[in-house]
Amino acid sequence: MHLMPDPVAAAIAPQPPPASDVLDLVMQGGQVFTVEPPAPFALIVAEAFDRGMPASDWTAWTGPAANPALRAALLQVWRADVWPRWRATPGAAAADRPATQ
């Protein structure tokens, strides 16, 4: 028997927020530092700003068990494309300024 999903339950089920919204919340009053995958913060940035791979691929292909040549190539992509895209957002630029209290 094939069950159809309940459309009401699907409509009210909590959905995870977009990664870019999570980054905005994280950076309110925070400090920016350079990070690279597979660090957790870098994976949030990857999820929000990388158009080519999901964060799960960044985890698999840049982690300790990854092929060293593949890891090096992906980190070049990270430094040239993904991290600069994040740094160009207003939230990242604002975090460079000291927080006022």
C-alpha positions in Angstrom: 0.0 0.0 0.0 1.3 3.4 -1.0 0.6 6.2 1.5 0.2 9.7 0.2 1.8 12.4 2.4 -0.6 14.5 4.4 -0.7 17.9 2.8 -1.8 19.6 6.1 1.0 18.0 8.1 3.5 19.0 5.4 2.2 22.6 5.4 2.6 23.0 9.2 5.8 20.9 9.6 8.7 23.2 10.6 11.1 23.8 7.7 14.8 24.5 8.3 15.6 28.2 7.6 17.7 29.0 4.6 21.5 28.9 5.4 21.8 32.6 4.5 19.3 33.5 7.2 21.3 31.4 9.7 24.5 33.3 8.7 22.8 36.6 9.2 21.8 35.6 12.8 25.3 34.2 13.5 27.0 37.4 12.3 25.0 39.9 14.4 27.7 41.3 16.6 30.1 38.5 15.8 33.7 38.5 14.5 34.6 37.2 11.1 37.6 34.9 10.7 38.8 32.8 7.9 37.6 29.3 8.0 37.7 26.4 5.5 35.7 23.2 5.1 35.1 20.9 6.9 34.7 23.4 9.8 31.1 23.7 10.8 30.8 27.4 10.1 32.4 26.9 6.7 29.8 24.3 5.9 27.0 26.8 6.7 28.7 29.3 4.3 29.0 26.5 1.7 25.3 25.7 2.0 24.3 29.3 1.6 26.7 30.5 -1.1 28.1 27.6 -3.1 26.0 27.0 -6.3 27.8 23.8 -7.3 27.9 21.5 -4.3 25.9 20.9 -1.2 27.6 21.1 2.2 27.6 17.3 2.5 29.9 17.1 -0.5 32.2 19.7 1.0 32.3 17.6 4.2 33.1 14.4 2.3 35.7 15.8 -0.1 37.6 18.1 2.3 37.6 16.0 5.5 40.5 14.1 6.9 39.8 11.0 4.8 39.6 12.9 1.5 42.0 12.5 -1.3 44.7 15.1 -0.7 44.8 16.3 -4.4 41.0 16.7 -4.4 41.0 18.4 -1.1 43.6 20.9 -2.3 41.7 21.6 -5.5 38.4 22.2 -3.6 40.1 24.5 -1.1 41.3 26.6 -4.1 37.7 26.8 -5.2 36.7 27.7 -1.7 39.2 30.5 -1.4 38.6 31.9 -4.9 34.8 31.6 -5.2 32.8 30.6 -2.2 34.4 32.5 0.7 34.7 35.8 -1.3 31.0 35.5 -2.2 30.2 35.3 1.6 32.6 38.1 2.4 30.8 40.4 -0.1 27.5 40.2 1.8 26.5 43.1 4.1 26.4 40.8 7.1 30.0 39.7 6.7 31.2 43.2 6.1 29.4 44.5 9.2 31.0 41.9 11.3 34.4 43.3 10.5 33.5 46.4 12.5 33.9 46.2 16.3 30.6 45.5 18.1 29.1 48.4 20.0 27.7 47.8 23.5 
